[in-house]
C-alpha cells in the first residue's frame, strides 16, 4: 500500500460519468480499496437472508433503502479496512448523507480527505447511459463503446437506463448534488475533474494529483 496523502476519498459524479471505472483504475494503480454502497448491500444480502428481505421490501415498493440501514452496513465495512486507503462510491447522494458519512468516518478513526467530482453534461450522460450494460451475476457495469465486457459475459441493460427513466433520474440528481458540492467546496476538499475524454487519460491525471 502506497503512503498517500489522501487516505479516504469519495467519488461523485453525474450518471454515466464513469465513477466505478475510475475507482477501479485507481485501485489497480495506487492500491486503494473500493467500498461501494451498492456492492456492500449486495454482499450483506448474500450473507443475511432476513436483511435481504428487508432491503428487497423497500426496493419493490420503489423506495430508497433508508440511510440508517445503508450506513450501518458501510460502517461494518469501514471497520474491516482500518489501515487501508479507501475510495467510497455511491455513499453520498442526498445532503443528509454528508453528515452521516462524517459520523461513521469519525467513529472509524478517519476523516474525509478528498471528494473527486467527475463532471459531464446531461447530453453526454444520456448518450453514455444508452450504451451501458451490467453483469447480473457480479453487478459490474460496462460500457459497450468505452469499456465493453469480455467475450462470454452475459450482460443486461438496466431498466432505469431507458431514456425516460434517465431524464427523471437526472432531475433528481441535480436537485441533490448542488448542496453537496457547495458543502465540500466550503471545506476545500473538492476536486472537479472533466469526465469527458479518454478514460485512461482521466485516470492518469487523477493518479498524478493523488501522488503529489
N, CA and C of each residue as an Amber inpcrd file, in Angstrom:
protein
   636
   0.8460000  -1.2020000   0.0000000   0.0000000   0.0000000   0.0000000
   0.8770000   1.2460000   0.0000000   0.6050000   2.1660000  -0.9460000
   1.3940000   3.3870000  -1.0330000   1.0570000   4.3330000   0.1180000
   2.0570000   5.1060000   0.5120000   1.8530000   6.1110000   1.5490000
   1.3360000   7.3780000   0.8790000   0.0180000   7.5070000   0.8100000
  -0.6090000   8.5980000   0.0850000  -1.1810000   9.6430000   1.0320000
  -1.1970000  10.8770000   0.5600000  -1.7320000  11.9840000   1.3580000
  -3.2300000  11.8250000   1.5910000  -3.9420000  11.3690000   0.5670000
  -5.4000000  11.2670000   0.6330000  -5.7880000   9.8280000   0.9730000
  -6.1100000   9.5920000   2.2250000  -6.3890000   8.2400000   2.7110000
  -7.8350000   7.8130000   2.4550000  -8.7440000   8.7880000   2.5000000
 -10.1700000   8.4870000   2.3500000 -10.7830000   9.4510000   1.3350000
 -11.2580000   8.9000000   0.2200000 -11.7640000   9.7100000  -0.8910000
 -13.1830000   9.2770000  -1.2450000 -14.0410000  10.2490000  -1.4800000
 -15.3730000   9.9940000  -2.0290000 -15.3440000  10.3600000  -3.5100000
 -15.9160000   9.5010000  -4.3380000 -16.0290000   9.7810000  -5.7700000
 -17.4890000  10.0900000  -6.0910000 -17.7230000  11.2870000  -6.6380000
 -19.0660000  11.7300000  -7.0210000 -19.0970000  11.9900000  -8.5220000
 -20.2930000  12.0330000  -9.0850000 -20.4140000  12.3920000 -10.4920000
 -21.7940000  12.1060000 -11.0090000 -22.1240000  12.7580000 -12.1030000
 -23.4050000  12.5570000 -12.7500000 -23.5090000  11.1050000 -13.2340000
 -24.7080000  10.6450000 -13.4760000 -24.9220000   9.3080000 -14.0020000
 -24.1090000   9.1240000 -15.2790000 -23.3920000   8.0240000 -15.3680000
 -22.6280000   7.7380000 -16.5750000 -21.2760000   8.4180000 -16.6540000
 -20.8580000   9.0980000 -15.5830000 -19.5800000   9.8120000 -15.6120000
 -18.3760000   8.8820000 -15.5070000 -18.6170000   7.6310000 -15.1360000
 -17.5030000   6.6860000 -15.0410000 -16.9130000   6.5580000 -13.6520000
 -17.7460000   6.7560000 -12.6340000 -17.2510000   6.7050000 -11.2470000
 -16.6410000   5.3420000 -10.9200000 -17.3620000   4.2760000 -11.2460000
 -16.8570000   2.9330000 -10.9360000 -15.5920000   2.6250000 -11.7260000
 -15.5730000   3.0280000 -12.9940000 -14.4100000   2.7680000 -13.8400000
 -13.1730000   3.4680000 -13.2970000 -13.3040000   4.7390000 -12.9360000
 -12.1500000   5.4750000 -12.4160000 -11.7120000   4.9380000 -11.0540000
 -12.6730000   4.5360000 -10.2420000 -12.3250000   3.9520000  -8.9480000
 -11.5290000   2.6610000  -9.1410000 -11.9630000   1.8330000 -10.0830000
 -11.2690000   0.5650000 -10.3370000  -9.8520000   0.7990000 -10.8580000
  -9.6740000   1.8170000 -11.6840000  -8.3340000   2.1290000 -12.1930000
  -7.4210000   2.6250000 -11.0670000  -7.9640000   3.4320000 -10.1710000
  -7.1630000   3.8950000  -9.0360000  -6.8260000   2.7480000  -8.0880000
  -7.7450000   1.8090000  -7.9880000  -7.4850000   0.6200000  -7.1740000
  -6.2830000  -0.1410000  -7.7380000  -6.2400000  -0.2920000  -9.0620000
  -5.1460000  -1.0210000  -9.7050000  -3.8300000  -0.2530000  -9.6360000
  -3.8960000   1.0490000  -9.8510000  -2.6700000   1.8380000  -9.9740000
  -2.0800000   2.2720000  -8.6350000  -2.9350000   2.5410000  -7.6580000
  -2.4500000   3.0840000  -6.3850000  -2.7960000   2.2180000  -5.1770000
  -3.5240000   1.1300000  -5.3990000  -3.7870000   0.2130000  -4.2920000
  -4.9180000   0.6120000  -3.3700000  -5.7630000   1.5430000  -3.8090000
  -6.9270000   1.9050000  -2.9920000  -7.8840000   0.7100000  -2.8830000
  -8.6100000   0.6640000  -1.7810000  -9.6880000  -0.3080000  -1.6090000
 -11.0070000   0.4040000  -1.8630000 -11.8490000  -0.1750000  -2.7090000
 -13.1400000   0.4340000  -3.0460000 -14.2160000  -0.0820000  -2.1050000
 -14.9760000   0.8570000  -1.5460000 -16.1850000   0.4950000  -0.8110000
 -17.3550000   1.1800000  -1.5040000 -18.2030000   0.3720000  -2.1220000
 -19.3660000   0.8670000  -2.8580000 -20.6170000   0.5350000  -2.0700000
 -21.4990000   1.5090000  -1.9190000 -22.7190000   1.2560000  -1.1400000
 -23.5440000   0.1370000  -1.7670000 -23.6390000   0.1270000  -3.1030000
 -24.4030000  -0.9190000  -3.7660000 -23.7960000  -2.2930000  -3.5500000
 -22.4750000  -2.3740000  -3.6410000 -21.8020000  -3.6670000  -3.5050000
 -21.8720000  -4.1930000  -2.0720000 -21.7060000  -3.3120000  -1.0680000
 -21.7550000  -3.8040000   0.3190000 -23.1640000  -4.2840000   0.6750000
 -24.1830000  -3.6440000   0.0990000 -25.5510000  -4.1210000   0.3220000
 -25.7640000  -5.4820000  -0.3330000 -25.2100000  -5.6490000  -1.5420000
 -25.3350000  -6.9460000  -2.2230000 -24.6470000  -8.0510000  -1.4200000
 -23.4550000  -7.7610000  -0.9020000 -22.7190000  -8.7730000  -0.1310000
 -23.4380000  -9.1000000   1.1800000 -24.0070000  -8.0820000   1.8140000
 -24.7580000  -8.3020000   3.0490000 -25.9910000  -9.1670000   2.7620000
 -26.6190000  -8.9260000   1.6330000 -27.8020000  -9.7110000   1.2490000
 -27.4580000 -11.1860000   1.0690000 -26.3010000 -11.4400000   0.4740000
 -25.8810000 -12.8220000   0.2630000 -25.6790000 -13.5580000   1.5810000
 -25.2100000 -12.8140000   2.5840000 -24.8650000 -13.4370000   3.8650000
 -26.0180000 -13.4490000   4.8600000 -27.0370000 -12.6080000   4.6560000
 -28.0910000 -12.4390000   5.6560000 -29.4500000 -12.3580000   4.9440000
 -30.1830000 -13.4550000   4.9480000 -31.4530000 -13.5240000   4.2170000
 -32.4840000 -12.5530000   4.7880000 -32.5230000 -12.4280000   6.1180000
 -33.5000000 -11.5280000   6.7440000 -33.2320000 -10.0830000   6.3330000
 -31.9450000  -9.7060000   6.3290000 -31.5670000  -8.3660000   5.8960000
 -31.9690000  -8.1520000   4.4430000 -31.7300000  -9.1680000   3.6170000
 -32.0370000  -9.0740000   2.1890000 -33.5340000  -8.8580000   1.9690000
 -34.3550000  -9.5610000   2.7260000 -35.8030000  -9.4010000   2.6000000
 -36.2330000  -7.9750000   2.9520000 -35.5750000  -7.4130000   3.9520000
 -35.8960000  -6.0460000   4.3760000 -35.5490000  -5.0410000   3.2680000
 -34.3580000  -5.2040000   2.6950000 -33.9230000  -4.3120000   1.6200000
 -34.8170000  -4.4700000   0.3950000 -35.1420000  -5.7190000   0.0730000
 -35.9780000  -6.0090000  -1.0860000 -37.3530000  -5.3750000  -0.9590000
 -37.8650000  -5.3300000   0.2690000 -39.1690000  -4.7190000   0.5210000
 -39.1700000  -3.2530000   0.0880000 -38.1160000  -2.5260000   0.4460000
 -38.0330000  -1.1110000   0.0590000 -37.9060000  -0.9790000  -1.4570000
 -37.0490000  -1.8060000  -2.0500000 -36.8180000  -1.7120000  -3.4900000
 -38.0690000  -2.0650000  -4.2770000 -38.7880000  -3.0890000  -3.8400000
 -40.0160000  -3.4940000  -4.5370000 -41.0960000  -2.4260000  -4.4450000
 -41.0320000  -1.6380000  -3.3670000 -42.0150000  -0.5620000  -3.1670000
 -41.6230000   0.7160000  -3.9010000 -40.4550000   0.6790000  -4.5500000
 -39.9760000   1.8640000  -5.2490000 -39.3550000   2.8930000  -4.3330000
 -39.0750000   2.5010000  -3.0810000 -38.4940000   3.4240000  -2.1060000
 -36.9820000   3.2420000  -2.0290000 -36.2930000   4.3010000  -1.5910000
 -34.8670000   4.1990000  -1.3230000 -34.6490000   3.4440000  -0.0140000
 -33.5970000   2.6620000   0.0410000 -33.2510000   1.9870000   1.2890000
 -32.8900000   3.0700000   2.3060000 -33.4710000   3.0530000   3.5140000
 -33.2100000   4.1070000   4.4980000 -31.7210000   4.3030000   4.7910000
 -31.3510000   5.5670000   5.0150000 -29.9560000   5.8980000   5.3010000
 -29.3760000   5.0600000   6.4330000 -30.1760000   4.8570000   7.4780000
 -29.6660000   4.1600000   8.6640000 -29.1970000   2.7500000   8.3090000
 -29.9530000   2.0780000   7.4570000 -29.5840000   0.7190000   7.0470000
 -28.3030000   0.7460000   6.2210000 -28.2510000   1.6350000   5.2360000
 -27.0860000   1.7220000   4.3570000 -25.8250000   2.0510000   5.1450000
 -25.9130000   3.0300000   6.0360000 -24.7110000   3.4840000   6.7360000
 -24.2700000   2.5320000   7.8370000 -25.1770000   1.7530000   8.3800000
 -24.7700000   0.6940000   9.3160000 -23.8970000  -0.3370000   8.5990000
 -24.2910000  -0.6860000   7.3740000 -23.5150000  -1.6610000   6.6030000
 -22.1880000  -1.0480000   6.1580000 -22.2000000   0.2110000   5.7760000
 -20.9570000   0.8900000   5.4040000 -19.9790000   0.9220000   6.5790000
 -20.4980000   1.2040000   7.7750000 -19.6310000   1.2500000   8.9610000
 -18.9840000  -0.1030000   9.2080000 -19.7450000  -1.1770000   9.0470000
 -19.1860000  -2.5190000   9.2070000 -18.0000000  -2.7220000   8.2720000
 -18.1260000  -2.2290000   7.0460000 -17.0580000  -2.4050000   6.0700000
 -15.8630000  -1.4960000   6.3350000 -16.1210000  -0.2890000   6.8190000
 -15.0050000   0.5890000   7.1960000 -14.1450000  -0.0670000   8.2600000
 -14.7930000  -0.7220000   9.1970000 -14.0670000  -1.3510000  10.3020000
 -13.2270000  -2.5460000   9.8520000 -13.5060000  -3.0660000   8.6640000
 -12.7220000  -4.1850000   8.1340000 -11.4600000  -3.7160000   7.4050000
 -11.3760000  -2.4050000   7.1580000 -10.2630000  -1.8740000   6.3540000
  -9.5950000  -0.7000000   7.0690000  -9.2740000  -0.8960000   8.3220000
  -8.7950000   0.1930000   9.1790000  -7.5460000   0.8690000   8.6310000
  -6.5880000   0.1030000   8.1500000  -5.2950000   0.6700000   7.7510000
  -5.1630000   0.8950000   6.2460000  -6.2510000   0.7820000   5.5140000
  -6.1750000   0.8740000   4.0580000  -6.6150000   2.2450000   3.5530000
  -6.0970000   2.6110000   2.3750000  -6.5730000   3.8010000   1.6800000
  -7.8740000   3.4480000   0.9750000  -8.8970000   4.2800000   1.1500000
 -10.2400000   3.9270000   0.6830000 -10.7930000   4.8870000  -0.3610000
 -11.5000000   4.3000000  -1.3350000 -12.3210000   5.0460000  -2.2890000
 -13.7710000   4.6760000  -2.0230000 -14.6000000   5.6490000  -1.7230000
 -16.0060000   5.4030000  -1.4160000 -16.8650000   5.8720000  -2.5840000
 -17.6830000   4.9650000  -3.1160000 -18.5510000   5.3180000  -4.2440000
 -20.0080000   5.0310000  -3.8940000 -20.8880000   5.9190000  -4.3650000
 -22.3200000   5.7310000  -4.1450000 -22.7670000   5.9870000  -2.7230000
 -21.9390000   6.6320000  -1.9130000 -22.2770000   6.7830000  -0.4910000
 -22.9240000   8.1310000  -0.1710000 -22.7400000   9.1320000  -1.0400000
 -23.3410000  10.4520000  -0.7960000 -24.1600000  10.8510000  -2.0120000
 -25.4710000  10.6730000  -1.8990000 -26.3820000  11.0270000  -2.9920000
 -27.4180000  12.0440000  -2.5690000 -27.5920000  12.2130000  -1.2710000
 -28.5250000  13.1900000  -0.7120000 -27.8060000  13.9450000   0.3960000
 -28.1980000  15.2040000   0.6140000 -27.4320000  16.0530000   1.5360000
 -27.3230000  15.4820000   2.9530000 -28.3770000  14.8980000   3.5350000
 -28.2260000  14.3440000   4.8910000 -27.1210000  13.2900000   5.0050000
 -26.7720000  12.6640000   3.8790000 -25.7380000  11.6390000   3.9090000
 -24.3420000  12.2180000   4.1150000 -24.1860000  13.5120000   3.8620000
 -22.8920000  14.1670000   4.1150000 -22.5380000  14.0450000   5.5910000
 -23.4710000  14.4210000   6.4420000 -23.2410000  14.3600000   7.8900000
 -23.1390000  12.9160000   8.3750000 -23.9520000  12.0370000   7.7990000
 -23.9130000  10.6340000   8.2170000 -22.5670000   9.9980000   7.8670000
 -22.0210000  10.3610000   6.7170000 -20.6990000   9.8480000   6.3550000
 -19.6390000  10.3920000   7.3090000 -19.7130000  11.6840000   7.6220000
 -18.7700000  12.2670000   8.5840000 -18.7530000  11.4750000   9.8870000
 -19.9350000  11.1080000  10.3440000 -20.0470000  10.4170000  11.6360000
 -19.4080000   9.0310000  11.6020000 -19.7210000   8.2280000  10.5640000
 -19.1700000   6.8730000  10.5630000 -17.6600000   6.8990000  10.3060000
 -17.1910000   7.8920000   9.5530000 -15.7420000   8.0150000   9.3580000
 -15.0600000   8.3610000  10.6840000 -15.6340000   9.3180000  11.4180000
 -15.0690000   9.6940000  12.7090000 -15.0630000   8.5110000  13.6680000
 -16.1600000   7.7570000  13.6860000 -16.2560000   6.5830000  14.5700000
 -15.2420000   5.5070000  14.1840000 -14.7810000   5.5420000  12.9280000
 -13.7960000   4.5710000  12.4610000 -12.3730000   5.1280000  12.5150000
 -12.2360000   6.3110000  13.1120000 -10.9110000   6.9110000  13.2390000
 -10.3970000   7.5360000  11.9540000 -11.3150000   7.9490000  11.1000000
 -10.9480000   8.5450000   9.8230000 -11.5500000   9.9340000   9.6630000
 -11.1220000  10.6140000   8.5960000 -11.7770000  11.8330000   8.1570000
 -11.7980000  11.8090000   6.6320000 -12.6940000  12.5770000   6.0500000
 -12.7770000  12.6560000   4.5980000 -11.7000000  13.6100000   4.0890000
 -10.7790000  13.1000000   3.2690000  -9.6410000  13.8960000   2.8110000
  -9.8800000  14.5830000   1.4740000 -10.6910000  13.9550000   0.6130000
 -10.8750000  14.4970000  -0.7340000 -12.1820000  13.9950000  -1.3240000
 -12.8330000  14.8680000  -2.1010000 -14.0190000  14.4850000  -2.8790000
 -13.7050000  14.7370000  -4.3500000 -13.6810000  13.6780000  -5.1400000
 -13.4440000  13.7850000  -6.5790000 -14.8020000  13.8480000  -7.2750000
 -15.0550000  14.9510000  -7.9830000 -16.3200000  15.1240000  -8.6920000
 -16.0630000  15.0530000 -10.1900000 -16.5950000  14.0070000 -10.8380000
 -16.4340000  13.8130000 -12.2690000 -17.5500000  14.5570000 -13.0060000
 -17.1730000  15.5920000 -13.7380000 -18.1510000  16.4660000 -14.3940000
 -18.4410000  16.0100000 -15.8320000 -19.7350000  16.0210000 -16.1760000
 -20.1750000  15.6210000 -17.5060000 -21.5150000  16.2880000 -17.7780000
 -21.7500000  16.6830000 -19.0170000 -23.0270000  17.3200000 -19.3560000
 -24.1520000  16.2940000 -19.3580000 -25.3850000  16.7850000 -19.2180000
 -26.5500000  15.8910000 -19.2830000 -26.5950000  15.1560000 -20.6170000
 -26.2820000  15.8680000 -21.7030000 -26.3460000  15.2560000 -23.0300000
 -25.3690000  14.0850000 -23.1460000 -24.1490000  14.2920000 -22.6470000
 -23.1560000  13.2160000 -22.7060000 -23.5390000  12.0690000 -21.7760000
 -24.1350000  12.4180000 -20.6290000 -24.5590000  11.3780000 -19.6900000
 -25.6300000  10.4860000 -20.3130000 -26.6060000  11.1130000 -20.9810000
 -27.6810000  10.3500000 -21.6220000 -27.1080000   9.4480000 -22.7140000
 -26.1710000   9.9780000 -23.4900000 -25.5590000   9.1830000 -24.5600000
 -24.8140000   7.9730000 -23.9850000 -24.0770000   8.1910000 -22.9120000
 -23.3170000   7.0900000 -22.3010000 -24.2430000   6.0350000 -21.6910000
 -25.2580000   6.5020000 -20.9990000 -26.1580000   5.5630000 -20.3280000
 -26.9270000   4.6980000 -21.3200000 -27.1640000   5.2230000 -22.5010000
 -27.8780000   4.4520000 -23.5190000 -27.0440000   3.2620000 -23.9930000
 -25.7300000   3.2810000 -23.6800000 -24.8340000   2.2000000 -24.0930000
 -24.2910000   1.4210000 -22.8930000 -24.8910000   1.6580000 -21.7210000
 -24.3970000   0.9990000 -20.5140000 -25.1270000  -0.3210000 -20.2730000
 -24.3840000  -1.3320000 -19.8370000 -24.9490000  -2.6400000 -19.5120000
 -24.2920000  -3.1350000 -18.2230000 -24.8310000  -4.2160000 -17.6740000
 -24.2340000  -4.7600000 -16.4550000 -24.3110000  -6.2810000 -16.4520000
 -23.4310000  -6.8840000 -15.6630000 -23.4120000  -8.3300000 -15.4770000
 -24.2710000  -8.6540000 -14.2620000 -25.4310000  -9.2950000 -14.4290000
 -26.3170000  -9.5620000 -13.2860000 -25.7020000 -10.4940000 -12.2420000
 -24.6770000 -11.2520000 -12.6230000 -24.0400000 -12.1700000 -11.6760000
 -23.1350000 -11.4350000 -10.6870000 -22.4480000 -10.4120000 -11.1650000
 -21.4710000  -9.7090000 -10.3200000 -21.8830000  -8.2770000  -9.9830000
 -22.8140000  -7.7170000 -10.7500000 -23.2000000  -6.3200000 -10.5560000
 -22.2660000  -5.3540000 -11.2590000 -21.2000000  -5.8570000 -11.8900000
 -20.2150000  -4.9830000 -12.5580000 -20.8300000  -4.3060000 -13.7740000
 -20.5420000  -3.0090000 -13.9100000 -21.0720000  -2.2050000 -15.0020000
 -20.0670000  -2.1050000 -16.1460000 -20.5750000  -2.1380000 -17.3730000
 -19.7360000  -1.9950000 -18.5640000 -20.3430000  -0.9410000 -19.4910000
 -19.5260000  -0.4560000 -20.4300000 -19.9950000   0.4510000 -21.4660000
 -19.6150000  -0.1750000 -22.8000000 -20.5880000  -0.3430000 -23.6840000
 -20.3540000  -1.0880000 -24.9080000 -19.3290000  -0.4280000 -25.8260000
 -19.0870000   0.8720000 -25.6630000 -18.1030000   1.5590000 -26.5080000
 -16.7690000   1.7230000 -25.7950000 -16.7950000   2.2390000 -24.5590000
 -15.5560000   2.5820000 -23.8640000 -14.9790000   1.4480000 -23.0170000
 -15.8400000   0.5810000 -22.5000000 -15.3800000  -0.4590000 -21.5710000
 -16.2410000  -1.7130000 -21.7370000 -16.1490000  -2.3610000 -22.9000000
 -17.0400000  -3.4960000 -23.1870000 -16.7030000  -4.7320000 -22.3500000
 -17.7050000  -5.5910000 -22.1060000 -17.4440000  -6.8180000 -21.3430000
 -16.6150000  -7.8000000 -22.1680000 -15.8990000  -8.6710000 -21.4580000
 -15.1270000  -9.6990000 -22.1390000 -16.0730000 -10.6890000 -22.8250000
 -15.5580000 -11.3570000 -23.8290000 -16.3650000 -12.3400000 -24.5500000
 -16.8320000 -13.4400000 -23.5960000 -18.1020000 -13.7800000 -23.6890000
 -18.6450000 -14.8340000 -22.8370000 -19.4210000 -14.3220000 -21.6400000
 -19.2600000 -13.0260000 -21.3060000 -20.0230000 -12.4520000 -20.1920000
 -21.3940000 -12.0220000 -20.6980000 -22.4300000 -12.5520000 -20.0870000
 -23.7900000 -12.1950000 -20.4810000 -24.2340000 -10.9520000 -19.7130000
 -24.6160000  -9.9310000 -20.4300000 -24.9710000  -8.6630000 -19.8010000
 -26.4130000  -8.2810000 -20.1010000 -26.9120000  -7.3740000 -19.2670000
 -28.2550000  -6.8370000 -19.4500000 -28.2040000  -5.3130000 -19.3730000
 -29.2880000  -4.7150000 -19.8320000 -29.4430000  -3.2720000 -19.6800000
 -30.3610000  -3.0070000 -18.5050000 -29.9860000  -2.0620000 -17.6530000
 -30.8090000  -1.7270000 -16.5030000 -32.1030000  -1.0610000 -16.9430000
 -33.1900000  -1.4010000 -16.2610000 -34.4940000  -0.8120000 -16.5950000
 -34.4670000   0.7050000 -16.4470000 -33.6950000   1.2060000 -15.4360000
 -33.6750000   2.6600000 -15.2340000 -32.6630000   3.3680000 -16.1340000
 -32.0850000   2.6600000 -17.1090000 -31.2500000   3.2930000 -18.1240000
 -32.0220000   3.5180000 -19.4190000 -33.3350000   3.3250000 -19.3790000
 -34.1750000   3.6930000 -20.5130000 -34.3250000   5.2230000 -20.5420000
 -34.5050000   5.8230000 -21.7270000 -34.4760000   7.2920000 -21.8720000
 -35.3360000   8.0670000 -20.8750000 -36.5970000   7.6960000 -20.6920000
 -37.4670000   8.4540000 -19.7940000 -37.0090000   8.3240000 -18.3390000
 -36.5530000   7.1360000 -17.9740000 -36.0450000   6.9340000 -16.6090000
 -34.7880000   7.7600000 -16.3770000 -33.9250000   7.8260000 -17.3890000
 -32.6890000   8.6100000 -17.2750000 -33.0030000  10.0730000 -17.0120000
 -33.9580000  10.6220000 -17.7620000 -34.3030000  12.0420000 -17.6050000
 -34.8130000  12.3280000 -16.1930000 -35.6360000  11.4410000 -15.6550000
 -36.1580000  11.6190000 -14.3040000 -35.0340000  11.5240000 -13.2780000
 -34.1240000  10.5800000 -13.4700000 -33.0020000  10.4290000 -12.5430000
 -32.0910000  11.6460000 -12.5810000 -31.9330000  12.2460000 -13.7550000
 -31.0900000  13.4410000 -13.8670000 -31.7000000  14.6220000 -13.1200000
 -33.0280000  14.7520000 -13.1970000 -33.7050000  15.8160000 -12.4510000
 -33.4400000  15.6480000 -10.9560000 -33.5970000  14.4350000 -10.4510000
 -33.3680000  14.1630000  -9.0260000 -31.9050000  14.3820000  -8.6540000
 -31.0170000  13.9950000  -9.5570000 -29.5770000  14.1760000  -9.3120000
 -29.2420000  15.6570000  -9.1200000 -29.7200000  16.4910000 -10.0360000
 -29.4060000  17.9200000  -9.9570000 -30.0230000  18.5720000  -8.7160000
 -31.1800000  18.0970000  -8.3140000 -31.8100000  18.6320000  -7.1040000
 -30.9520000  18.3820000  -5.8720000 -30.2190000  17.2810000  -5.8820000
 -29.4490000  16.8900000  -4.7000000 -27.9970000  17.3390000  -4.7230000
 -27.3800000  17.3640000  -5.9010000 -25.9190000  17.4650000  -5.9540000
 -25.3820000  18.8470000  -5.6050000 -26.1200000  19.9150000  -5.9330000
 -25.5650000  21.2500000  -5.7430000 -25.2510000  21.5490000  -4.2830000
 -26.1620000  21.1910000  -3.3830000 -25.9070000  21.4210000  -1.9640000
 -24.7330000  20.6030000  -1.4500000 -24.5970000  19.3830000  -1.9620000
 -23.4890000  18.5080000  -1.5710000 -22.1580000  19.1160000  -2.0110000
 -22.1060000  19.5600000  -3.2670000 -20.8720000  20.1570000  -3.7810000
 -20.5280000  21.4490000  -3.0560000 -21.5330000  22.2540000  -2.7650000
 -21.2910000  23.5090000  -2.0280000 -20.6480000  23.2240000  -0.6700000
 -21.1380000  22.2000000   0.0070000 -20.5970000  21.8530000   1.3190000
 -19.1300000  21.4310000   1.2180000 -18.8220000  20.5840000   0.2600000
 -17.4390000  20.1190000   0.1300000 -16.5200000  21.2180000  -0.3980000
 -17.0910000  22.1440000  -1.1950000 -16.3210000  23.2980000  -1.6580000
 -15.9230000  24.1630000  -0.4610000 -16.8700000  24.3730000   0.4620000
 -16.5820000  25.1640000   1.6630000 -15.4660000  24.5510000   2.4930000
 -15.3770000  23.2280000   2.4730000 -14.3460000  22.5300000   3.2460000
 -13.0010000  22.4910000   2.5140000 -12.9920000  22.9750000   1.2730000
 -11.7690000  22.9850000   0.4450000 -11.2230000  21.5800000   0.1940000
 -12.1370000  20.6120000  -0.0050000 -11.7030000  19.2400000  -0.2940000
 -12.2870000  18.7390000  -1.6080000 -12.8370000  19.6530000  -2.4230000
 -13.4970000  19.2550000  -3.6670000 -12.5470000  19.3910000  -4.8550000
 -12.3850000  18.3100000  -5.5980000 -11.5780000  18.3160000  -6.8250000
 -12.5070000  18.0320000  -8.0000000 -12.6630000  19.0110000  -8.8890000
 -13.5080000  18.8440000 -10.0710000 -12.6520000  18.3280000 -11.2280000
 -13.1320000  17.2700000 -11.8650000 -12.3910000  16.6440000 -12.9620000
 -13.3410000  16.4250000 -14.1370000 -12.9350000  16.8450000 -15.3250000
 -13.7640000  16.5950000 -16.5010000 -13.7820000  15.1020000 -16.8050000
 -14.9860000  14.5550000 -16.9550000 -15.1300000  13.1350000 -17.2590000
 -15.3080000  12.9040000 -18.7540000 -15.1500000  13.9680000 -19.5390000
 -15.2850000  13.8390000 -20.9860000 -13.9010000  13.6450000 -21.5850000
 -13.7080000  12.5230000 -22.2290000 -12.4050000  12.2570000 -22.8190000
 -11.9900000  10.8200000 -22.6030000 -10.7260000  10.5660000 -22.8620000
 -10.1890000   9.2210000 -22.7630000 -10.1290000   8.7500000 -21.3200000
 -10.6390000   7.5560000 -21.0660000 -10.7050000   7.0130000 -19.7040000
  -9.3260000   6.9660000 -19.0550000  -8.3380000   6.4830000 -19.7930000
  -7.0010000   6.3340000 -19.2160000  -6.3210000   7.6820000 -18.9700000
  -6.5890000   8.6600000 -19.8350000  -6.0220000   9.9900000 -19.6250000
  -6.6080000  10.6350000 -18.3700000  -7.9110000  10.4460000 -18.1520000
  -8.5490000  10.9610000 -16.9370000  -7.9360000  10.2910000 -15.7220000
  -7.7590000   8.9860000 -15.8020000  -7.1650000   8.2390000 -14.6960000
  -5.7420000   8.7010000 -14.4140000  -4.9540000   8.8940000 -15.4700000
  -3.5590000   9.3260000 -15.2840000  -3.4880000  10.6840000 -14.5910000
  -4.4190000  11.5930000 -14.9540000  -4.4050000  12.9240000 -14.3190000
  -4.7620000  12.7990000 -12.8350000  -5.6760000  11.8880000 -12.4980000
  -6.0270000  11.6670000 -11.0970000  -4.8530000  11.0720000 -10.3260000
  -4.1720000  10.1100000 -10.9440000  -3.0150000   9.4930000 -10.3010000
  -1.9430000  10.5350000 -10.0140000  -1.6720000  11.3930000 -11.0030000
  -0.6640000  12.4380000 -10.8160000  -1.0170000  13.3450000  -9.6420000
  -2.3020000  13.7140000  -9.5470000  -2.7380000  14.5750000  -8.4430000
  -2.5930000  13.8600000  -7.0940000  -3.0220000  12.6170000  -7.0250000
  -3.0380000  11.8890000  -5.7590000  -1.6410000  11.5360000  -5.2630000
  -0.6670000  11.5060000  -6.1690000   0.6870000  11.1410000  -5.7730000
   1.5360000  12.3610000  -5.3990000   0.9400000  13.5670000  -5.5170000
   1.6870000  14.7820000  -5.1590000   2.0770000  14.7680000  -3.6860000
